[in-house]
């Protein structure tokens, strides 16, 4: 758990990347395995990826040095969540490509935050009470 706290952007980018692979692989899985619908365990991977991404994002926002990154990270996560919930509930017909873009944006933002928005000293991001 300590490693997760120290490298939230790495885990956030990884979870978002796996989510993207999951979204891309689903149609191929269904066609190649001759499934009419995806297996239950496969459909619940969305929730796992979103949960891991939430905790990584929460920690990333606490340690970023750029104020705008807080809003862009949460916005992209919110959009991805809404798109995935919409896909499950089928409220509106939104192309699958929108999910890909949201996941790619989240990966890119985590990588940008990892490279350019981190503290240089141990105490710069520590919240004082």
HUWOFEN-V444989 format. One record per residue. SS is DSSP state (a for helix, b for strand, c for the rest). OMEGA is omega in whole degrees, 0 to 359 (NA if undefined). NEAR is the number of other C-alpha atoms within 12 Angstrom. Layout:
SS|OMEGA|NEAR + SS|OMEGA|NEAR
This chain:
c|180|10 + a|178|8 + a|178|12 + a|180|20 + a|183|21 + a|183|21 + c|184|30 + a|180|33 + a|177|42 + a|179|31 + a|177|33 + a|178|42 + a|179|36 + a|180|29 + a|179|33 + a|177|45 + a|178|33 + a|176|26 + a|178|37 + a|178|31 + a|178|23 + a|180|26 + a|180|33 + a|185|21 + a|184|19 + a|179|25 + a|179|19 + a|177|16 + a|182|20 + a|181|18 + a|185|13 + a|182|13 + c|180|14 + c|176|13 + c|172|15 + c|175|12 + c|180|17 + c|176|22 + c|183|15 + a|182|11 + a|181|11 + a|181|21 + a|179|23 + c|177|18 + a|177|24 + a|182|32 + a|179|23 + a|179|20 + a|179|33 + a|179|36 + a|178|21 + a|179|29 + a|180|39 + a|182|30 + a|176|27 + a|180|38 + a|179|44 + a|180|28 + a|179|32 + a|180|41 + a|179|36 + a|186|30 + a|180|33 + c|178|36 + c|181|24 + c|183|23 + a|182|17 + a|181|15 + a|179|31 + a|182|24 + a|181|21 + a|177|26 + a|180|40 + a|179|29 + a|181|22 + a|177|32 + a|179|41 + a|178|24 + a|179|25 + a|178|36 + a|180|29 + a|179|23 + a|180|30 + a|177|35 + a|177|21 + a|178|20 + a|180|22 + a|184|17 + a|179|12 + c|178|13 + c|182|12 + c|179|14 + c|180|14 + c|181|18 + c|180|15 + a|180|21 + a|178|18 + a|177|24 + a|179|33 + a|180|28 + a|180|24 + a|179|32 + a|178|42 + a|178|31 + a|180|28 + a|176|44 + a|181|35 + a|179|27 + a|177|37 + a|180|42 + a|176|29 + a|180|24 + a|179|35 + a|185|31 + a|191|18 + a|190|18 + c|182|25 + c|178|29 + c|177|21 + c|177|14 + c|182|10 + c|189|11 + c|187|12 + c|183|15 + c|181|20 + c|179|15 + c|176|10 + c|182|6 + c|NA|3
